[in-house]
């Protein structure tokens, strides 16, 4: 990484001399003639270190320090001072300066000082990144996985959550779209505000309109009192519209108006209600196809689809299956008052090999069923629901259609190992490969780690 250093000094020779010297050390250099311009540079560019003269016209180095310390506390500031102002420089250090150096400047000493200051800057940056990563994991702890696909989801969450942008989450049923919506809200500045959820497919058209916008007393049969809608209840928070592709065009128009104008009226009412709501929508449909078929409004689609997050099917992130299975096993063991320590090799192989058309939801139900059925402290293949067990009996390996060569090899090694009770020598003989090759492939596919899950 190439660091950027801002040098502020009203004396041209000193300013340019320091810039040339530090430039030879490989740093990006920005030169500024006074404190006012220096502050503009700090505010408009990524600066890693500030070197500023203490005594300058317009704005002093002390004022530059106060500005940087208050807004960019991880950016170190080195003060330049004449012999007559050393006491002022020491006072500046008490207020947050990294260090000071007297004029005329010893360039070797300055080079060492700069290196140390930037090392501290880099350490501070890494600590901040670590804190952000920990916070991300804590606030999105329901999302389990280490696959590249899930890593991309986490990166999108990190970027999108702090903004006000509407988000459209795509994915098959059961992949965990609601968990992604939860994480976006929890990581946002609205985390302490309401998070209101509406399952659009579960409500009839007339009921959905009332649920979203509320109604006045007497506005329709059965409306015995005024009721606030979800847009009103979610004010200053987040509204999650699940299965947005199921709503009809009349309701679509009204949602579009709220997104555009940030206002609405209750059903049967005349009062216009202002609302500040962030919208997160989810669907298992291809909304572009729905637009082409005349079922979904294109203008609403683009309002919702400011940021798009696609949650992959479980069959496309199979490396996450062992982690998910282990997490569900722990959860349901506690719920059912059982002590179950893991899966036997055949059960693990079957869980990994299955294609999971119902995605994470189906896996969760499978593990819950297995825990209930388990008679011992290990889940066996007989504890799994019938549809999950390999068909064709002992000695057959089930490889899902569409599996890659690498995935096929992994399944073959896993199940052969399971069939041989973990005996690697025998497994290598059966597969016709050397033991060193087998050990390398076990390492490449993290099979030892999975066995301990």
N, C-alpha and C positions, 0 to 999 in steps of 0.2 A: 504493500500500500504506500502511495506517495502522499506525504503530509503537506498541508498548505499552511504557510506562516505569513501573518500580516505584520508588517513593520511600519510603525507610525513615528515619524520624526520630522520636525519642521526644518532641520538642517539637511540640505541635499546631499552633501558629501557623506555624512554619517548614514543616512537612509540608504543611499545607493551602494555604499561600501559594504554595509551589513547584508544587503540583498544579494550582492555578488558573491560574498563569502559563503553564505548559507545555501545559495543556489548551487555552488560547487559540491555541497554535501548531498545533493539530490532532492532538495525540497522545492515545492512550488512556492513562489514568492509573490506577494502582493505588497506594493508600496503605497503609502498614504502620507500626505503632507501635513495633516492636522487631525486633532481628535474627532472633530465633527465628521470629516470624511471617513475616518477610521471606523466610527460607529456604523456609518452607512454600509461599509464593506462587510463588517461582521454580520449585519442584519440581512444582507442580500446574498452572501456566499458561504460555502462550507469552509470554515476556518478552524484549524486544529490548535493553533498557538498564536498569541498576540505578544509582540515585543513593542513596547511604547515608551517614548520619552516621558518623563514626569512633568517637566515644565514646558508647556506649549501655549501659544495664543489660541483664542476662541474656546476650545475645550481642553482641559488638562488631562494628563495621563491618569490622574486620580479619578476623574469623571468617566474616562474610558473603562477603567477597572470596575467601577461601580456598575456600569451598564453591562459589561460582560459577566461579572459575577452574579448579577441578579437574573439575567436571561439565559446564560450559557455556562452554568456553574462547572461543567466538566472541561471547559476550555481554559488552560493555564495562561496566565499573564506574567510576563517578565518585564520589570521596570528598568529603564535606563535613567541614570541620574548622575549629576555632577557631584564632586566631593562635598560641596556646600549643602547638599540636600539629602545626605544619607539618612538623617533622622526621618525625613519625610518618606523615604523609600521603605524604611523599617516599619513605619506606621501603615504604609500601603500593604505590606505583607500581613500585618495584623488584620487587615480588611479583606484578605483573600488573594493577594498577589502570590505567585509561585515563588519568585525570588527577585533579586535586583542585581544589577551590575553597574559598576561605575565607569564613567568616561575618563580617559580614552578607553575604548573597549578592547579587552584582550580576546582576540578572535578564537583562540584555542579554548579558553575558558568558556566563552559563549557557546561554542559548538558542543561541549560536554553538557552544559546546562540545558541546552535545547533538546539534546538527545534524551536526557533524564525526564524532562518535562513531557515530552511526547510519549515516552514509555508509560508515564502515569496517565496520560490522556487515553492511550490505547487500552490500558487496564480498566479505566473507568468506562470506556465504550463497551468493552467485553462484559463488564459487570451489568451494565444496563441491558445489553442484549440477553444476558442470562436471566435477568429479572423479568424481561418481557416474555421469554420462553416459558419460564415457570408460571407466570400469570396466565399465559395462553393455555398451558396444559391444565392448570387448576380450573379455569373458567370454562373449558371445553372438555372436561374430564370424561364426559359421557361418550365422546368420540374416541374409539379405541382402534389403534392400528399404528404400524410402522412402515407400511408399504409406501413406495414412491407416490402412489395415487393419493393416499391420505396425507402425506407430507405436503403435496400441492394444495390440498384443502386447507391445511393449517396455515400455509403461506397466504392464501387468499383471505382467510379470516383475519390474519394480522393486518392486512392492508385495508380491507373493506370495513371491518367492524367500527373503527373510530369515525367513519364518515357518516353523512346523512343519506347516502345514496340508497335507492330502492334496490332490492336484491331478488332475483328469480332463481329458485333452486330447482334443478331438474333431476330426475332419477326414477328408476323403477320403484314400485311399491315395496316397502320394507327395507330400503337401503339406509334410512336414517336421516331423511330430509329435515324432520322436526328437530333432531339433535343439532344439526347445523344452524337452524334458525335460533335455537336456544343459545348456542355459542356466540352468534353475532350480537344478540341482545346483551348477553353477559359481558362481552368485551367492549361494548360501546359506552359512550358517555351517558346513555339512558338506562344503564343497568339498574339504577335504584328507582326507576320509574316503572309504570305498569307494562307488563308483557301479556297481551291479550291474544288468544288463539281462537280461530274459527275454522271448523272443518266444513268447507263449503258443500261437499258432496252429501253430507249427512242431513241437510236441511232443504225443505221444499222452497220453491221460489218466493212465496209470500212470507214464509217464516225467515228466510235468509235476509230479505230486505229489512225486516223488523229487527233482526239480530244485529245487522251492521249499523243501521241508522237510528234505531229506536222508534218509538211511536208515542202518540198522544192518547190520552184517555178517550175512548169512544171512537177511535179512528177506524176500527173494524170490530166485527163480532168477537167478543172475548177480551177486548182491550179494556180492562176494568180500571187501569191506572196508567199514568205516564211511565214509560220505560226508557232508560238510557241505552243507546246502542253501543256496539263495540268500538266504533270510531271515537265516540265521546269518552268512553271508559279508558281508552288507550291514549288520551291526550298527554303529550310530552313524552310518551313512551313508544312502544313498538307494537304493531298489529301484524300477526301472522295469519295469512290467508292460505290455508292448506287446500290442495286440489282446486286451484283457481280455474283450471280448465273446465270444471263442471258447471260454472255459473252461466246463466243465460244472458242474452244481449241487453235486456232491460237493466239488470243489475250492473252489468259491465259499464254501461253509460254513466250510471250514478257513481260508481267507484272512480271512473276516469275524471269526473267533475271534482271529486274530493282531492284527487291527486293534483289537478291543475289549479284549483281555486282555494283549496284548504278550507272548504266550508260545505255545509249540507243542511238539510232540514229533516226533522223526524217525520216518519210516516204520519200523514194527517195533520202535520203542524205547519206553521207559517214562520216561526222564529228561525233565523239563520244562525247556525252554530259554527264558530271558528274552531279549527282543530290543528294541532301540530303533531303529526303521527309519522313515524317511519314505517314503511311498508316492506314486509318480507313475504313473498308469495312462493308457493311450491306446486309442482305438478308432475304427474307421471306421463303426461301426454306430450306429443310433439306439437307445440302451439303454432308453429309455422304451417303445419299441415291443417290444423284447425282453422287458421286464418284463410287458407286457400279454399277450405270447404265452406267458408262463410259462418263458422261457428264461434269465432273469436275475433274481437276487434283489433285491428293492427295498431291503432293509436294507443290502446291500452297496453298492448304487448310491449311497445317501445318504452312506455312510461314505467312498466314494471321491470323490464329487462335492462336497467342501467348497468347492473353488474350481474353476470351469470355464473352460477356455481353448479357444476354437474357432479353429482355424487355417483361414483362408479358402482356397478353391480358387484356383489360379493365374489362371484366367479371370476371377476377381472382383478381382484386384489386378494388372491388366495393366501398370500403370506400373512394376512391378518387373521385368518381363520383360527390358528392355534391360540392367539392372544384373546380373541373374542370368546372362544370356547372356555378358556381358563377363567376369564372374568365371569362368565355366566355360571360356570360350575361353582365358583366361590359364592356368588350371590344366592343361588338356589339351594346350595348346601346349608347356608345359614338360615334361609327362610323355612326350610323343612327340618331343621334341627338335626342334620346328618353331618357326619365327618367323612367326606369323600376326598381322597387325595389326588385323583387324576384319572387318566384314561389308559386302558391297556393298549398295546400296540395296534391291535386289529381295529379297535374302536377309533383310535386316532387316525388310522389310515382311511377308514370309511368316511369319517367326518371331512377329511381333507379332499377325498376323491369326489364327493358328491357335488353336484352343480349348483345347489341352493337357488332354485328359481324364485323362492320367497325371500331371498336375501337374508339380511341380519335378523329380521323378525322371525323367519323360519328357523334359523340356527338357534336363536334364543328359545323358541318353543321346544325344539329338539332336545336341548340340554336340560330344560326344566322337566320334560317327560322322562329323560334318562335318569335324572336324580331321583325322581319319584319311584321309578321302577327298580333302581339299584338295590341289591340285597347286601352287597359288601361295601368295602371302602374304595373300590375302583370301579369306574364305569367300563363295562364290557360291551362287546358288540351286540350281545343279546339284549342289553338294556336300551339300545337305540330303537327309535320307531322303525317299523318294518320297511318303509320306503327309503330309509337312509342306508340300510344294510346292503352290501353288495349282492347282486343277484347271481345265481349260478353256483353257489356253495363254495366249499373250500378249494383253494388252489387257483381260483380265477381272480383276475385283477380288472377292476372297472376303470376305464380311462374316458372321461367325458369327451364327447365330440367337440372339436374345436380347440383341444388342448395343444399348446406349443410343444416342440420337441423337448425343450428344457423341462417343461411341466410334466410331460410324459415320463421322462427319465427320472424325475424326482419321485413321482408316484410309484414307479417300478422299484426304485431302490427302497423307498419307505416300506412298501408292502412286502417285499422280499425279506427285508430285515425283520419285519414284524412276524412273518411266517417262520423265520428261523430263530425266533426268540432273542433277536439282537446279536446273534453269532455272526461276526463280520467275516471270518474266514470262510464259513460255509456260504454266506451271501455272495462273496466275491467269486467263489467257485461256480455257483449257479448262474451268475450274471456273465461269467466268462471274462472277468477283468482282474487285474492284480489288486492286492490288498492296499497298496499305496494309492492306487487310482481311486479305489472305493473310499478310503479315508479322506482324500481330497474332495471328492464329490459330497461326502457327508458334511464336510466343513463348508463347502460352497453353498449347499442348500440349507445349512443351519439345522440339520436333522438332530444333532445331539441336543441342541437347545430346545427343540420341540419335544423331544423325549422327556425332558425334565418339566414340561409344562403341566 
